[in-house]
Amino acid sequence: MKAKETDRRAVIVGASSGIGLEVARLLLAEGWLLGVAARREERLLALKAEAPERVEVMTIDITSPDADQRLQTLIQRLGGMNLYFHASGIGKQNRMLEPDIELHTVETNALGFTRMVGTAYRYFAAQREGGILAAITSIAGTKGLGPAPSYSATKALQATYLEALEQQAHQRGLPIHIIDIRPGFVDTALLNDDFPYPMLMRPEAVARDIVRSIHRRRHVRIIDGRYRILTFFWRLIPRCLWRRWKL
Ligand SMILES: NC(=O)c1ccc[n+]([C@@H]2O[C@H](COP(=O)([O-])OP(=O)(O)OC[C@H]3O[C@@H](n4cnc5c(N)ncnc54)[C@H](OP(=O)(O)O)[C@@H]3O)[C@@H](O)[C@H]2O)c1
């Protein structure tokens, strides 16, 4: 992407580990100025140490009501924002429907997501030049998954929310480009439960695909090709068969 330095200001929420961290590193290598946020400050500071003059750090817990204000402060400190990338999220298998897990997942992936994405969208709506709003949802949102009900339901919420924002931006004539990133299984701390996940991808490879998708202004990107085929077919499976499917 050829752009002036003022067009290359990105905020990444969820940059302290996994996919968000790898995307942050790739954008730094391209010369972007970054505002990075998450709860674990020491990890954000370690990322800042890689390019101290180009990284602003802010601790944000997206489940907290002050997260909106903290994100606005981070954008201000960065001198503006052209790209908002939402990578924060949690997910666990929860076959026993442990209430704490179910509810905390909703707080983070549904409430926290809506809070942060809303702040970024309103910011872009108020700027003449708009911006790019990209978020990692998941292929898990394309079907109700018995082993992780809250996770798959909140990922479906995120995808539907982004689709709604895309339509709204278009109809209001706002120059906001929305990108829904849907990876399959990625080898990060999110999958640290010893379950033998098939078709596991490296976060570095997924991050490269995400950055390319941002440059190419994709709308929905399923990563990778194997998962594009898988989700195409499993969407065709009728409910009477889906309920028998062993996951
Ligand atoms: N790994 C996969 O197989 C996979 C597949 C599809 C989609 N995804 C999605 O990709 C995204 C990134 O996950 P990952 O795999 O990279 O896992 P990860 O390494 O665990 O990263 C999760 C990120 O979310 C942040 N986060 C969690 N709760 C937060 C909160 N309350 N406030 C602010 N930040 C919070 C974490 O930072 P702190 O803990 O420092 O706050 C961390 O930076 C998630 O939305 C996940 O659902 C992952």
The ligand as an SDF file (V2000), in Angstrom:
LIG
                    3D

 48 52  0  0  0  0  0  0  0  0999 V2000
   -6.8320  -19.2420   17.7010 N   0  0  0  0  0  0  0  0  0  0  0  0
   -7.8250  -19.6280   16.8850 C   0  0  0  0  0  0  0  0  0  0  0  0
   -7.9470  -20.8260   16.5220 O   0  0  0  0  0  0  0  0  0  0  0  0
   -8.8150  -18.6270   16.3710 C   0  0  0  0  0  0  0  0  0  0  0  0
   -9.6410  -18.9770   15.2960 C   0  0  0  0  0  0  0  0  0  0  0  0
  -10.5590  -18.0730   14.8110 C   0  0  0  0  0  0  0  0  0  0  0  0
  -10.6840  -16.8270   15.3970 C   0  0  0  0  0  0  0  0  0  0  0  0
   -9.8830  -16.5000   16.4550 N   0  0  0  0  0  0  0  0  0  0  0  0
  -10.0610  -15.1960   17.0650 C   0  0  0  0  0  0  0  0  0  0  0  0
   -8.8740  -14.4420   16.9420 O   0  0  0  0  0  0  0  0  0  0  0  0
   -8.8500  -13.4530   17.9710 C   0  0  0  0  0  0  0  0  0  0  0  0
   -7.4560  -13.4510   18.5910 C   0  0  0  0  0  0  0  0  0  0  0  0
   -7.2560  -14.6740   19.2810 O   0  0  0  0  0  0  0  0  0  0  0  0
   -5.8740  -15.4490   19.2990 P   0  0  0  0  0  0  0  0  0  0  0  0
   -6.1050  -16.7760   18.7220 O   0  0  0  0  0  0  0  0  0  0  0  0
   -4.7970  -14.6000   18.7600 O   0  0  0  0  0  0  0  0  0  0  0  0
   -5.7010  -15.7020   20.8790 O   0  0  0  0  0  0  0  0  0  0  0  0
   -4.8370  -15.0000   22.0120 P   0  0  0  0  0  0  0  0  0  0  0  0
   -3.3840  -15.1440   21.7350 O   0  0  0  0  0  0  0  0  0  0  0  0
   -5.3910  -15.5230   23.2730 O   0  0  0  0  0  0  0  0  0  0  0  0
   -5.1860  -13.4450   21.8590 O   0  0  0  0  0  0  0  0  0  0  0  0
   -6.3470  -12.8890   22.4010 C   0  0  0  0  0  0  0  0  0  0  0  0
   -6.1320  -11.3950   22.5420 C   0  0  0  0  0  0  0  0  0  0  0  0
   -7.3480  -10.8460   23.0910 O   0  0  0  0  0  0  0  0  0  0  0  0
   -7.0040  -10.0150   24.1790 C   0  0  0  0  0  0  0  0  0  0  0  0
   -8.1090   -9.9600   25.1310 N   0  0  0  0  0  0  0  0  0  0  0  0
   -8.7930  -10.9770   25.6960 C   0  0  0  0  0  0  0  0  0  0  0  0
   -9.6880  -10.5030   26.5880 N   0  0  0  0  0  0  0  0  0  0  0  0
   -9.5740   -9.1490   26.5510 C   0  0  0  0  0  0  0  0  0  0  0  0
  -10.1970   -8.0890   27.2550 C   0  0  0  0  0  0  0  0  0  0  0  0
  -11.1490   -8.3230   28.1840 N   0  0  0  0  0  0  0  0  0  0  0  0
   -9.8330   -6.8310   26.9950 N   0  0  0  0  0  0  0  0  0  0  0  0
   -8.8760   -6.5670   26.0570 C   0  0  0  0  0  0  0  0  0  0  0  0
   -8.2440   -7.5100   25.3630 N   0  0  0  0  0  0  0  0  0  0  0  0
   -8.5800   -8.8000   25.6210 C   0  0  0  0  0  0  0  0  0  0  0  0
   -5.7610  -10.6500   24.7820 C   0  0  0  0  0  0  0  0  0  0  0  0
   -5.0200   -9.6900   25.5120 O   0  0  0  0  0  0  0  0  0  0  0  0
   -4.9430   -9.5930   27.1130 P   0  0  0  0  0  0  0  0  0  0  0  0
   -5.1370  -10.9660   27.6700 O   0  0  0  0  0  0  0  0  0  0  0  0
   -3.5800   -9.0310   27.3440 O   0  0  0  0  0  0  0  0  0  0  0  0
   -6.0260   -8.6360   27.4860 O   0  0  0  0  0  0  0  0  0  0  0  0
   -5.0110  -11.0450   23.5200 C   0  0  0  0  0  0  0  0  0  0  0  0
   -4.2740   -9.9550   23.0320 O   0  0  0  0  0  0  0  0  0  0  0  0
   -9.9790  -13.8110   18.9400 C   0  0  0  0  0  0  0  0  0  0  0  0
  -11.0990  -12.9830   18.6720 O   0  0  0  0  0  0  0  0  0  0  0  0
  -10.3220  -15.2350   18.5600 C   0  0  0  0  0  0  0  0  0  0  0  0
  -11.6700  -15.5500   18.8400 O   0  0  0  0  0  0  0  0  0  0  0  0
   -8.9300  -17.3590   16.9490 C   0  0  0  0  0  0  0  0  0  0  0  0
  1  2  1  0
  2  3  2  0
  2  4  1  0
  4  5  1  0
  4 48  2  0
  5  6  2  0
  6  7  1  0
  7  8  2  0
  8  9  1  0
  8 48  1  0
  9 10  1  0
  9 46  1  0
 10 11  1  0
 11 12  1  0
 11 44  1  0
 12 13  1  0
 13 14  1  0
 14 15  2  0
 14 16  1  0
 14 17  1  0
 17 18  1  0
 18 19  2  0
 18 20  1  0
 18 21  1  0
 21 22  1  0
 22 23  1  0
 23 24  1  0
 23 42  1  0
 24 25  1  0
 25 26  1  0
 25 36  1  0
 26 27  1  0
 26 35  1  0
 27 28  2  0
 28 29  1  0
 29 30  1  0
 29 35  2  0
 30 31  1  0
 30 32  2  0
 32 33  1  0
 33 34  2  0
 34 35  1  0
 36 37  1  0
 36 42  1  0
 37 38  1  0
 38 39  2  0
 38 40  1  0
 38 41  1  0
 42 43  1  0
 44 45  1  0
 44 46  1  0
 46 47  1  0
M  CHG  2   8   1  16  -1
M  END
$$$$
